[in-house]
Amino acid sequence: MGIGDTRHFPKALRVLFATHVAFIVVLIIYVVSQIWCWRHATPVVFPDSIYYEHLSDELSRGNWGEFYNRTPGYPVFLWLVQAVAGKAHLHAAVMAVQFCMGVLTLPLMYAVYLRLAVKPIVAAMAVLFSCLDLQTLMFRQHILTETLTFFLITAAFWIFLVPKTKPYWTAIVLGVVLFCLVMVRPSFQLLGWTFLIIGALCNFRFRTDWRELRWYLSVAIVTQTLLFGWSYKIYRDTGAFTLSTATGSVLISHTSEFIDQAPTPQFSPYKEALQRSLATGIHPAHAIFPAMDELEERTHQKVYEISPEYLKLAKWLILRNFPAYLKQVADGCLVMTADSPAAYYADSGLQKSIDASPFWHRVDHIMHEQLWLRATRMWGLYAFAILTLLTVFISRLDKITLLGVGLIVGTALYNVLIHCAINTGDLARYRIPLQPWIFSLIPPGFVWILSYIRTLRIRSRF
């Protein structure tokens, strides 16, 4: 029986197969490719990975005391995998789980686009385009947060968009998912309110549904309540009411050009330690860590005591050099959408296997040279996403389509702006969790834009 012959299937299966055959084909091909990638990949461990493992080991001993400087999301994930696979097989097991997560995101993404009133073939093409993002694939072999973040964002989109009825227990589930997302990547701490604002704007664009608005507000409240509880835990341990004492201190990386303006004697020790760190030639985004280590050793202060001082210093300097800070943020947006994070996986087993294959090496070369290293082309994808959002907004297709596109584009732009606002290093890596969604918008975006143009042409005849 060929793939197109469904006569021997029950009727319900025949209908299901005929409707979603394009996605089934994409899924089968993708699963096969993921198995090949998994077999040729080797776990990639970075200094951050080692620290995550250390925190995971502390969790195994029942010690939560070291989490003032790092949120526990990814260490808990490692701890859960280790509980099943064992310490000796942790890296290989984490990599396998992350490849499985990559496969699970496909049906979730497909369901989201079906909900956005697109045909199954267009939804399948959207999923296919998301699979063309080779960089996201590469990061599945890393013991880093990117894959888990992408999975949680996709799950949050699914919960927010796909169910047609929204009982309040789903708001609690979504709030918990968003809380877990923030615990993995603290920069998403405003995402609950972002979902609320986008939902409210879409409601006001169409007929206002106050029950829906209450549901959106419930999501934000649940998320914020859980974040408040974690911040209170940090406050009890350190006296600082924050998600992580390190979250804000990286803001100091924006001030390396005018650190000389730091007031004395209030900030003299912090200024001098940072200047000595910068003098070694280290990137401004990483200079804060040797500076804090030096101060910890020399003054016997704890990191959670030093980090808030650097945050205060960063705010003081930025307020007095605000135009220069805005220029750095703008430059960061360009870097984040233009630079390639290939250095993270250049020597990995999967990259070496791809380089050994003439076909895949050519595909990989085209992707990097023609897209990632051309700022205008990567910005073109973001510009196209914004154009798609404007088209859906103006054409008034329906509320759920506007809500879905607004959520995808709004979250992607939030991800770019928040990272560029607080940091100046490793920016290319930070775009990975939303990158597949930007790719996936291309097929439905073209359909919506062409449909709107056709509508305008028809109207112009009358």
C-alpha positions in Angstrom: 0.0 0.0 0.0 1.5 3.3 -1.1 1.5 6.5 1.0 -1.4 7.8 -1.0 -3.5 4.6 -0.7 -5.7 4.9 2.3 -8.6 2.5 1.3 -7.8 0.0 4.1 -7.8 2.7 6.8 -11.0 3.3 9.0 -12.9 6.3 7.7 -11.8 8.6 10.6 -8.2 7.7 9.9 -8.6 8.3 6.2 -10.0 11.8 6.8 -7.3 12.6 9.3 -4.6 11.3 7.0 -6.0 13.2 4.0 -6.3 16.4 5.9 -2.8 16.4 7.6 -0.8 14.3 5.1 1.6 17.2 4.5 2.4 17.6 8.2 2.8 13.8 8.6 5.4 13.8 5.8 7.3 16.7 7.3 7.2 15.1 10.8 8.5 11.7 9.5 11.3 13.4 7.6 12.2 15.5 10.6 12.2 12.6 13.0 14.5 10.6 10.8 16.8 13.6 10.4 16.8 14.2 14.2 17.8 10.5 14.8 20.7 11.0 12.4 21.7 14.2 14.1 21.4 12.7 17.6 23.6 9.7 16.6 26.3 12.0 15.3 26.1 14.7 18.0 28.2 14.8 21.1 27.3 16.8 24.3 28.9 20.3 24.3 29.8 21.6 27.8 30.5 25.2 28.6 31.5 26.9 31.9 27.8 27.8 32.3 27.0 24.1 31.9 29.4 23.2 34.6 27.8 25.7 37.0 24.4 24.3 36.2 25.6 20.8 37.0 27.1 22.1 40.3 23.7 23.6 41.2 22.0 20.3 40.2 24.3 18.4 42.6 23.4 20.8 45.3 19.8 20.1 44.7 20.5 16.4 45.0 21.8 17.2 48.5 18.7 19.2 49.3 20.6 22.5 49.3 18.7 25.5 47.8 21.0 28.0 49.4 23.2 28.7 46.3 20.4 29.9 44.0 20.6 33.5 45.0 22.9 34.1 42.0 21.1 31.9 39.4 17.5 30.9 38.9 16.9 27.1 39.4 15.0 26.2 36.2 17.7 24.5 34.2 19.5 22.9 37.2 16.1 21.4 38.2 15.8 20.0 34.7 19.3 18.5 34.9 18.4 17.1 38.4 15.3 15.4 37.0 17.2 13.9 34.0 20.0 12.8 36.4 17.5 11.1 38.7 16.4 8.9 35.8 19.7 8.4 33.8 22.3 8.7 36.5 25.2 11.0 36.9 27.5 9.0 34.6 25.1 9.4 31.7 23.8 12.9 32.4 25.2 14.7 29.4 24.1 12.1 26.9 20.7 11.8 28.5 20.2 15.6 28.5 21.1 15.8 24.8 18.7 13.0 24.0 15.8 14.7 25.9 16.5 18.0 24.2 16.4 16.3 20.7 13.0 14.8 21.8 11.8 18.2 22.8 12.7 19.5 19.4 10.5 16.9 17.8 7.6 17.6 20.3 7.6 21.3 19.3 6.5 20.4 15.8 2.9 19.2 16.5 2.5 22.0 19.0 3.5 24.6 16.4 1.3 22.9 13.8 -1.7 23.1 16.1 -1.1 26.7 16.7 -1.1 27.6 13.0 -4.2 25.5 12.4 -5.9 27.6 15.1 -4.8 30.8 13.4 -7.2 30.0 10.5 -4.6 28.7 8.0 -5.1 25.7 5.8 -3.3 22.5 6.8 -0.9 22.7 3.9 0.1 26.3 5.0 0.5 25.2 8.6 2.7 22.3 7.5 4.8 24.7 5.4 5.2 26.9 8.5 6.5 23.9 10.5 8.8 23.0 7.6 10.3 26.5 7.5 10.9 26.4 11.3 12.9 23.2 10.7 15.2 25.1 8.3 16.7 26.9 11.3 19.9 24.9 11.6 21.3 26.9 14.5 18.4 25.9 16.8 19.1 22.3 15.8 22.8 22.7 16.7 22.0 23.9 20.2 20.2 20.7 21.1 23.6 19.1 21.8 24.5 21.9 24.3 24.0 21.6 28.0 22.5 25.1 27.9 19.1 26.6 28.3 18.2 27.4 24.7 16.3 24.2 23.8 14.3 24.0 27.0 13.4 27.7 26.6 12.2 27.2 23.1 10.1 24.2 24.2 8.5 26.1 27.1 7.7 29.1 24.8 6.1 26.8 22.3 4.0 25.1 25.0 3.0 28.6 26.3 1.8 29.6 22.9 -0.1 26.4 22.5 -1.9 26.8 25.9 -2.7 30.5 25.1 -4.0 30.0 21.6 -5.2 26.5 20.8 -8.0 25.7 23.3 -11.3 27.3 22.1 -12.6 27.5 25.6 -10.5 28.9 28.4 -11.5 27.7 31.9 -9.6 29.4 34.7 -7.6 26.2 35.5 -5.9 26.7 32.1 -4.8 30.2 33.3 -3.1 28.5 36.3 -1.4 26.0 34.0 -0.2 28.7 31.7 1.0 30.8 34.7 3.0 27.8 35.9 4.6 27.3 32.5 5.5 31.0 32.3 7.0 30.8 35.8 9.1 27.8 34.7 10.2 29.7 31.7 11.4 32.6 33.8 13.2 30.3 36.1 15.0 28.9 33.1 15.6 32.3 31.5 15.1 35.3 33.9 15.0 37.8 31.1 11.4 36.6 30.3 10.1 37.9 33.7 7.8 40.4 32.0 6.3 37.9 29.6 3.2 37.3 31.7 2.3 41.0 31.4 3.3 41.0 27.7 0.7 38.3 27.1 -1.9 40.3 29.0 -1.2 43.5 27.0 -1.2 41.7 23.6 -4.5 39.9 24.6 -6.1 43.2 25.7 -5.1 45.1 22.6 -6.5 42.3 20.4 -9.7 42.3 22.4 -10.1 46.1 22.0 -9.5 45.8 18.2 -12.5 43.5 18.0 -15.6 43.0 20.2 -14.4 43.2 23.8 -14.8 40.0 25.7 -14.5 40.8 29.4 -14.2 37.1 30.4 -11.2 36.7 28.1 -9.7 39.8 29.6 -10.1 38.4 33.1 -8.5 35.1 31.9 -5.5 37.1 30.5 -5.2 39.0 33.8 -5.4 35.7 35.8 -2.4 34.4 33.8 -0.4 37.4 34.7 -1.4 37.3 38.3 -0.6 33.6 38.7 2.8 34.1 37.0 3.6 37.2 39.1 2.5 35.5 42.4 4.9 32.6 41.8 7.7 35.0 40.9 6.9 37.1 44.0 7.3 33.9 46.1 10.7 33.1 44.6 11.9 36.7 45.0 10.8 36.5 48.7 12.8 33.3 49.1 15.9 35.2 47.8 15.0 38.1 50.1 15.0 35.9 53.1 18.4 34.4 52.2 20.2 37.6 51.1 18.1 40.7 51.9 17.7 41.5 48.2 14.2 41.2 46.7 15.0 39.9 43.3 14.7 36.8 41.1 18.5 36.6 40.9 21.2 38.9 42.3 23.1 38.4 39.1 20.3 39.4 36.8 20.8 43.1 37.1 24.5 43.3 37.6 25.2 42.4 33.9 23.8 45.8 33.1 27.2 47.2 34.0 28.5 45.9 30.6 26.8 48.9 29.0 29.0 51.3 31.0 32.5 50.3 30.2 33.0 53.4 28.0 32.2 55.8 30.8 33.1 53.8 33.9 35.6 56.6 34.8 32.6 58.8 35.7 31.7 56.5 38.7 31.4 58.6 41.8 34.0 58.2 44.6 34.4 57.1 47.3 31.0 55.4 47.3 31.8 53.2 44.3 35.6 53.3 44.2 36.2 49.6 45.0 33.7 48.4 42.4 35.0 50.9 39.8 38.6 49.9 40.3 38.0 46.2 40.3 36.0 46.5 37.0 38.7 48.7 35.4 41.3 46.1 36.3 39.1 43.4 34.7 38.6 45.4 31.6 42.3 46.1 31.3 42.9 42.4 30.7 41.1 42.7 27.4 38.1 40.7 28.4 34.7 41.4 26.8 32.7 44.1 28.8 29.9 41.6 29.1 32.1 39.2 31.0 34.3 41.7 32.9 31.8 41.8 35.8 32.5 38.2 36.9 36.3 38.5 37.5 35.7 41.9 39.2 33.2 40.3 41.6 35.5 37.4 42.3 38.3 39.8 43.1 36.1 41.8 45.5 34.8 38.7 47.1 38.3 37.5 47.9 39.6 40.9 48.9 36.7 42.3 50.9 35.1 39.0 52.1 31.7 40.3 50.8 29.3 37.8 49.3 28.4 37.9 45.6 24.8 38.8 46.6 26.2 41.8 48.4 28.5 42.9 45.6 26.1 42.4 42.7 23.4 44.9 43.8 26.2 47.6 44.2 27.1 47.1 40.5 23.5 47.4 39.6 23.2 50.7 41.4 26.4 51.9 39.7 25.1 50.8 36.3 21.9 52.8 36.8 23.8 55.9 38.0 26.0 55.9 34.9 23.3 55.1 32.4 21.0 57.9 33.6 23.9 60.3 33.0 24.9 58.9 29.7 21.4 57.9 28.3 22.0 58.8 24.6 25.2 56.7 24.6 23.3 53.8 26.3 20.5 54.0 23.6 23.1 53.8 20.9 24.6 50.7 22.5 21.1 49.1 22.7 20.5 49.9 19.0 24.0 48.4 18.1 23.1 45.4 20.2 19.9 44.8 18.2 21.9 44.8 15.0 24.5 42.4 16.5 21.8 40.1 17.9 20.1 39.7 14.5 23.3 39.6 12.4 26.0 37.7 14.3 26.3 33.9 14.1 26.6 31.8 17.3 28.5 29.2 15.3 31.5 29.5 17.6 29.4 27.6 20.2 29.3 24.5 18.1 32.1 24.8 15.5 34.0 21.9 17.0 31.0 19.8 17.9 30.5 16.2 16.7 27.4 17.2 14.8 29.1 20.1 13.0 32.0 17.8 12.0 29.6 15.2 10.6 27.8 17.9 8.6 31.1 19.2 7.2 32.0 15.6 6.2 28.9 15.5 4.0 29.2 17.6 0.8 25.4 18.2 0.6 24.9 19.2 4.2 28.1 21.2 4.3 26.8 23.2 1.3 23.4 23.8 3.0 25.2 24.8 6.2 27.5 27.2 4.3 24.6 28.8 2.4 22.7 29.4 5.6 25.6 31.0 7.5 27.0 33.0 4.6 23.8 34.2 3.0 21.6 34.7 6.0 23.2 34.9 9.4 26.2 37.0 8.5 24.1 39.5 6.4 22.4 41.9 8.8 20.0 43.2 6.3 18.7 39.7 5.5 18.1 38.7 9.1 16.5 42.1 9.8 14.4 41.3 6.7 12.9 38.4 8.5 12.0 40.5 11.5 10.7 43.3 9.2 8.6 40.7 7.3 7.2 39.5 10.7 6.2 43.1 11.6 4.7 43.6 8.1 2.7 40.4 8.6 1.4 41.7 12.0 0.4 45.0 10.4 -1.4 43.2 7.6 -3.4 41.0 9.9 -4.2 44.1 12.1 -5.4 46.2 9.2 -7.3 43.4 7.4 -9.2 42.5 10.6 -9.1 38.7 9.7 -10.3 37.5 13.1 -9.3 37.9 16.7 -7.5 34.6 17.1 -5.3 35.3 14.1 -4.3 38.7 15.3 -3.8 37.4 18.8 -1.5 34.6 17.6 0.6 36.7 15.2 0.8 39.5 17.8 2.0 37.0 20.4 4.7 35.5 18.2 6.0 38.8 16.9 5.6 40.6 20.2 7.5 37.9 22.1 10.3 37.8 19.5 10.7 41.6 19.6 10.6 41.6 23.4 13.3 38.9 23.4 15.6 41.1 21.3 15.0 44.4 23.1 15.3 43.0 26.7 18.6 41.2 26.0 20.1 44.2 24.2 18.9 46.5 27.0 20.6 44.6 29.8 23.7 43.0 28.1 26.3 43.5 25.4 27.7 39.9 25.0 26.6 36.5 23.6 23.6 38.3 22.0 23.5 36.0 18.9 22.8 33.0 21.2 20.0 34.7 23.0 17.8 34.9 19.8 17.8 31.1 19.4 14.6 30.3 21.5 12.4 32.5 19.2 14.2 32.1 16.0 12.2 29.1 14.7 9.0 31.0 15.2 10.3 33.9 13.1 11.1 31.4 10.3 7.7 29.8 10.6 5.8 33.0 9.9 7.1 33.2 6.4 4.5 30.9 4.6 1.3 32.1 6.4 2.6 35.7 6.3 2.8 35.5 2.5 -0.7 34.0 2.3 -2.2 36.7 4.5 -0.4 39.6 2.7 -1.4 38.2 -0.8 -4.9 37.8 0.4 -5.1 41.4 1.6 -3.6 42.7 -1.7 -6.2 40.7 -3.6 -9.0 42.1 -1.4 -7.7 45.6 -2.1 -7.7 45.0 -5.8 -11.3 43.7 -5.7 -12.4 46.7 -3.7 -10.7 49.1 -6.2 -13.0 47.7 -9.0 -16.1 48.9 -7.3 
